[in-house]
Each structure stands twice: as C-alpha cells, then as structure tokens.
Amino acid sequence: MDAKANTAEAERILTTEYEKFYRLAYSYVQNKEDALDVVQESAYKVIRDCGRVRQAKYLSTWIYRVVINTSLDLLRRRSRESAAEVLPEIPSEECYGEMELRQVLGCLDEKSRAVLILRYFEDMKLEDIAGVLEENTSTVKARLYRSLKKLRACLSDGSAPISVPQKGVNL
C-alpha cells in the first residue's frame, strides 16, 4: 500500500473512531483539555508517519499505540514538572466505597491499566489488545487477570468483591 492510500485510510480511521481515541487518552490523562491535546498531537503524528506502516490492516492498531504513547509522554512531562514543586500532603480518609473508577485504575501500572481500559472500556478483543501493546495474546490475558485480581484486593480489603466494568462504560 502506498503512502497516499495509507494517509487516506488513517484519516478515515481518525475521524470515524475519534471518540474512542479521546476516551483512551482521557483514561490516561484524566483531563478534558489534555485529552484533546493528546488526540490532536496523535493525529498529527499519525498523518506524518502513516507511510511507515506496511499493511493497512495494522493502521488502527498502530493508531491506538500512538495515542497510548502520546498520553504516556504527556504524563511523564507532567510528572517531571510536578516533581520540581513539593506539594504538601493533604490528609484524607480512605474510603474505597466512594473512590472513583479512574482513581482505582491509578493503583495499576501502565501496562495493566492499558489492558483493562482497552478490554472493558474500548471493548477490544484480547488479540487486538495484544497487537496494540505489541505483546503475545497469552501475556495480555495473564496481565488482564492479574490486574483484575489486584483491583479486587485493592478495593475489597477482605469484603465483597468488585464487579468488572461493563463493556462500553465511559470514564
């Protein structure tokens, strides 16, 4: 497939699946404006570099990867900026029953969070997630179940187990 065809297909994917890319970015950066910036920057990178993708069937997977990497880049920049400032710790009462889902996902590492978000919020198949994360399907499956177990342990604290998010749930 030539560069022009890749560009046209990438533009089509970006416009038709924009909301999915926005939700994915938002699940990482937790801020509307930052998520919009991530999607815009990702779209620029996709249009600029889509000629490098050899097969058009991998464009969608590749675009998800670009959005994830751009989100992580923003988070890294943000953490470097905030590390320069020492913020006082605000005491708070821990109450897992009132904790928001995105805060709960924050207790997971980046790869585990990505697997959960892509599986339950973007309704992707394990094989597709493996393609996005560039890992084996069995690795993704194991990470999914370990992540769910960790979330249950984090939230339940010995009480009732949590329920898995329904497919298509928005953050």
Residue pairs with C-beta under 8 A, 6 or more apart in sequence:
1 9
1 54
1 55
1 56
3 50
3 51
5 56
6 50
6 51
6 53
6 56
6 59
7 47
7 50
7 51
9 50
9 56
9 59
10 46
10 47
10 50
10 59
10 63
11 47
13 59
13 60
13 63
14 21
14 43
14 46
14 47
14 63
17 60
17 63
18 39
20 122
21 39
21 42
21 63
21 64
21 67
22 35
22 36
22 39
23 121
23 122
23 170
23 171
24 64
24 67
24 68
24 71
24 117
24 118
24 121
24 122
25 34
25 35
25 36
25 38
25 39
25 42
25 67
25 70
25 71
26 32
26 35
26 171
27 102
27 105
27 113
27 117
27 121
27 171
28 35
28 38
28 68
28 71
28 72
28 74
28 75
28 113
28 117
29 35
29 38
29 71
29 74
29 75
30 102
34 74
37 74
38 67
38 70
38 71
38 74
39 67
41 70
42 63
42 66
42 67
42 70
45 66
45 70
46 62
46 63
46 66
50 59
50 62
53 59
53 62
58 131
61 128
61 131
61 132
64 118
64 132
65 132
65 133
65 134
68 114
68 132
68 133
72 110
96 104
96 154
96 155
96 157
99 155
101 165
101 171
102 171
104 151
104 154
104 155
105 113
105 116
105 117
105 151
106 113
107 150
107 151
107 154
108 116
108 147
108 150
108 151
111 133
111 143
112 143
112 146
112 147
112 150
113 147
114 129
114 132
114 133
115 129
115 133
115 140
115 143
115 144
115 147
116 144
116 147
116 148
116 151
118 124
118 128
118 129
118 132
118 133
119 126
119 129
119 144
120 164
120 165
120 166
120 167
120 169
121 165
121 168
121 169
121 170
121 171
123 167
123 168
124 132
126 137
126 140
126 141
126 144
127 137
129 140
130 136
130 137
130 139
130 140
133 140
148 164
151 162
152 161
152 162
155 162
156 162
